Amino acid sequence: MNWIVVLPFAAGSLAGMLIGRIIAHFLAGSKLQQGFAVVSMGVPVWMIIRLFWMG
């Protein structure tokens, strides 16, 4: 395993989980699901836009 590649992703995941736990206390479950859905739809749209814009 190439740890130089893995460590930034692992650190980002850990930070995201910790921040998500804090935010989850302030939001209802349905709002968390809606937010996840928006992000899940936004990422591929952003990738497609980048594909055609950056060529």
NUDO-642150 format. One record per residue (C-alpha): x, y, z; residue number from 1. Coordinates in steps of 0.05 Angstrom, whole numbers. Each point is the difference from the previous one (the first is absolute). Layout:
@px->X, py->Y, pz->Z, resi->NUM
...
//
This chain:
@px->0, py->0, pz->0, resi->1
@px->26, py->68, pz->-19, resi->2
@px->-6, py->38, pz->66, resi->3
@px->18, py->67, pz->-31, resi->4
@px->-65, py->-5, pz->-40, resi->5
@px->-42, py->-32, pz->54, resi->6
@px->15, py->46, pz->58, resi->7
@px->-31, py->64, pz->-28, resi->8
@px->-65, py->-37, pz->-16, resi->9
@px->-1, py->-33, pz->68, resi->10
@px->12, py->67, pz->35, resi->11
@px->-55, py->33, pz->-41, resi->12
@px->-48, py->-56, pz->16, resi->13
@px->15, py->5, pz->74, resi->14
@px->-9, py->75, pz->0, resi->15
@px->-65, py->-6, pz->-39, resi->16
@px->-28, py->-51, pz->49, resi->17
@px->18, py->43, pz->60, resi->18
@px->-30, py->63, pz->-30, resi->19
@px->-61, py->-40, pz->-23, resi->20
@px->-13, py->-25, pz->71, resi->21
@px->0, py->71, pz->26, resi->22
@px->-47, py->25, pz->-55, resi->23
@px->-47, py->-60, pz->8, resi->24
@px->-19, py->24, pz->70, resi->25
@px->-29, py->64, pz->-29, resi->26
@px->-40, py->-30, pz->-58, resi->27
@px->-59, py->-47, pz->-4, resi->28
@px->10, py->-67, pz->-34, resi->29
@px->-42, py->19, pz->-60, resi->30
@px->43, py->63, pz->-11, resi->31
@px->63, py->-43, pz->3, resi->32
@px->-28, py->-47, pz->-53, resi->33
@px->-19, py->58, pz->-45, resi->34
@px->69, py->31, pz->7, resi->35
@px->33, py->-66, pz->-16, resi->36
@px->-45, py->-8, pz->-61, resi->37
@px->18, py->70, pz->-25, resi->38
@px->74, py->-13, pz->8, resi->39
@px->-6, py->-69, pz->-32, resi->40
@px->-34, py->31, pz->-61, resi->41
@px->46, py->60, pz->-2, resi->42
@px->66, py->-37, pz->-4, resi->43
@px->-13, py->-36, pz->-66, resi->44
@px->-30, py->64, pz->-30, resi->45
@px->63, py->37, pz->20, resi->46
@px->44, py->-55, pz->-29, resi->47
@px->-38, py->2, pz->-67, resi->48
@px->5, py->76, pz->-3, resi->49
@px->75, py->-4, pz->14, resi->50
@px->7, py->-54, pz->-54, resi->51
@px->-29, py->44, pz->-54, resi->52
@px->28, py->66, pz->25, resi->53
@px->71, py->-23, pz->14, resi->54
@px->0, py->-47, pz->-59, resi->55
//
